[in-house]
Amino acid sequence: MFANDPTVHTVVGVLVGGLIVMVIYTIPAVGFIVYKLLELLGLGVVFYTLLLSVRAGRQARAAGGGGVGPGGEPVVGLDRRWCWWHWRRRHGSRCVA
């Protein structure tokens, strides 16, 4: 019934899950423990989402990021560590801030 429309499926899932958690919250000791566990789980989900966002940004820069490297040479799809290493190898230990 709800499998055909993903939006309705998501809404029903959230409502049912919310009702289950609300009933569990009414049990005095168990409710507090579940509250703290769900809080920790939510924090983990936030960190995981941020991690995925950072990884996607790095992959996007590495795949399509072009630019100008040291000496005015075009750099396409290379990360900064390689460019820095290449510059150091070419110019010695001089460091430009």
ABEGO torsion letter per residue (X at the ends): XAAABAAAAAAAAAAAAAAAAAAAAABAAAAAAAAAAAAAAAAAAAAAAAAAAAAAAAAAAAAABBBBBBGGBBBBGBBAAAAAAAAAAAAEABBBX
